[in-house]
Amino acid sequence: MIHASSTSTVVIDSHQPVSLETAGSAKDAGRSNNRLSGCHGVPYPLMDKGPHDGRVVDGTPLAFRYFTMIRPPPPPPDEPLVRHHHNTHLRNRPTTKLSIHRNMSITKNNNAIPLDIRQLISQRYKRITKAVNQAFWESDSDTKHSLYVGSYGRGTAVSTSDLDILISLPEGQFDRFDGYKGNGQSKLIQCLKDTIQTTYPHTDIHGDGQVVVASFSDRIRFELLPAFEQVSTQGYNTFLYPDSNLGGAWKATNPKAEQYALKTRNHSSNGLLFDTCKQIRTIRDERFTSYHLSGIVIDSFVYYAIEGWRWTTGGTASSNPGDYEKHLLEVFNKKFASGLFPIALFAPGSKQIVDTTKSVDCLKKVLTYMTK
């Protein structure tokens, strides 16, 4: 097995804003001479730094008819107390493709993926998983050795989001492809591509750097990431995955730590975090399609910027219309100097550095649009 250890943890306090720090000293896995980088585009230590106590937090609150947003921390005694009030109606969930809303402010439980689409995703997920298990694990299971990752796994996806699946492969396969002379990572991507092609012979399937892409005729797109699980003495196990670019390298990712951190913060905000992330994606995909804004940048920024804001039932001290959206833009302007230059974010839970270079411009446009 590939082993890793961790000596520090991240404590998440649902009542206080969590500042995103660097993850501590880097350690090398010792398995390859290839360089090791973080999964979000910049160098990062392989070790896992996220906490784990075995709990699974659903993060989905009870459905109320009216909702408001409040900031729980009171101002200091020498500052005036400002009372806010804002009620928002629960909108109907879309059953087809998302349409452009007149009011692009954040609403409760909006932008949900329709049930029939989720069922189709699950069906294809199971077929792909079974094909991989038959080829690599000598198993007919359609659920083992695979994991939803990306925005779908973090709970922040919308109908237009790609579906990211992590495919866990046996340790022996790592030794096999790592031993190739010259870009064994590319050969691993091709091997997985051939495996999936046998299940979907008429589907457009191709390798793309780090993943195998399966683009279906109904525009649902799967990105399949082959990976090798590492055993960690603390927190969640991390995964090594191939990057076939620039001669090949192994990179590290910790999706379970990210999922746990986001779901925990979403739970403490009564669902506001997920609703915010989904609304930003919706505006990006409907208004700013020619710009780039990655999902991990969205989720990491909202996790950092949401602070103490949360949904609450009507009748309590709450915000004026648009206050929360303005708060997000203010945080952006302070952290990114109004978009003049990119500053690295840290992914929730995994604390891996997130490269924001190509996403800052679009994020500013979306946040500004939300305040109009």
Disulfide bonds with the S-S distance in Angstrom:
none
